[in-house]
């Protein structure tokens, strides 16, 4: 299962975790937070962008192996999430 993304081909069969997140800037610290957390704290933090994280890191590994797609809007993120989900339907 290969998904052709804007950053190259992603082998979906090797994914350990797949999740959306909001990248926020809070007092100069940049971090990924859940979309729910972002919605609860909207107005208190600066939204940098949205991301869809394809995490290939084996459990227990210290080295992160992942591909991240960046989006300016939540709608763009949801559009690609829907597109990727088609690969996982029977």
C-alpha positions as CSV (number, residue, x, y, z in Angstrom):
1,X,0.0,0.0,0.0
2,X,1.9,3.0,-1.3
3,X,0.4,6.5,-0.7
4,X,1.8,9.1,-3.1
5,X,2.1,12.3,-1.0
6,X,3.5,15.7,-1.6
7,X,6.8,14.6,0.1
8,X,7.1,11.3,-1.7
9,X,5.9,7.8,-1.5
10,X,4.7,6.5,1.9
11,X,4.5,2.7,2.5
12,X,1.3,2.5,4.6
13,X,1.9,-1.2,5.3
14,X,4.8,-0.2,7.6
15,X,3.0,2.3,9.8
16,X,3.0,1.8,13.5
17,X,1.0,4.9,14.3
18,X,-0.9,7.4,12.2
19,X,-2.3,10.6,13.8
20,X,-3.2,14.2,13.1
21,X,-1.9,17.0,15.3
22,X,-1.7,20.8,15.6
23,X,1.7,22.3,15.8
24,X,1.6,25.2,18.2
25,X,4.0,27.9,19.4
26,X,3.6,28.7,23.1
27,X,6.1,31.3,24.4
28,X,8.7,30.3,21.8
29,X,8.3,26.5,22.4
30,X,7.0,24.6,19.4
31,X,5.2,21.3,20.0
32,X,2.7,18.9,18.5
33,X,-0.6,18.8,20.3
34,X,-3.8,16.8,19.8
35,X,-6.5,18.5,17.7
36,X,-8.8,18.3,20.8
37,X,-6.2,20.1,23.0
38,X,-5.8,22.8,20.3
39,X,-9.5,23.4,20.2
40,X,-9.7,23.7,24.0
41,X,-6.8,26.2,24.0
42,X,-7.6,28.2,20.9
43,X,-6.8,31.8,21.5
44,X,-4.3,31.0,24.3
45,X,-1.6,29.6,21.9
46,X,-0.4,30.4,18.4
47,X,-1.2,27.8,15.8
48,X,1.7,27.2,13.4
49,X,0.1,24.6,11.2
50,X,-1.6,21.2,11.2
51,X,0.2,17.9,10.5
52,X,-0.5,14.3,9.7
53,X,2.2,12.1,11.2
54,X,3.0,8.7,9.6
55,X,5.1,7.1,12.4
56,X,7.2,4.0,11.5
57,X,9.1,4.0,14.9
58,X,9.2,0.5,16.3
59,X,7.9,0.2,19.9
60,X,10.8,0.7,22.4
61,X,13.1,2.4,19.9
62,X,14.8,5.7,20.8
63,X,15.2,6.7,17.1
64,X,12.1,8.3,15.6
65,X,11.3,7.2,12.1
66,X,8.4,9.2,10.6
67,X,7.1,11.2,7.8
68,X,5.1,14.4,8.4
69,X,2.7,16.2,6.0
70,X,2.1,19.8,6.8
71,X,-1.2,21.7,6.2
72,X,-2.2,25.3,6.6
73,X,-5.9,24.5,7.4
74,X,-7.8,21.8,9.2
75,X,-9.9,21.3,6.1
76,X,-6.7,20.4,4.1
77,X,-5.7,18.0,6.8
78,X,-9.1,16.3,6.9
79,X,-9.1,16.0,3.1
80,X,-5.8,14.1,3.1
81,X,-6.9,12.0,6.2
82,X,-10.0,10.9,4.2
83,X,-7.8,10.1,1.2
84,X,-5.4,8.0,3.3
85,X,-8.2,6.2,5.0
86,X,-9.4,4.8,1.7
87,X,-6.3,2.6,1.7
88,X,-7.4,0.9,4.9
89,X,-11.0,0.1,3.9
90,X,-11.8,-3.4,2.7
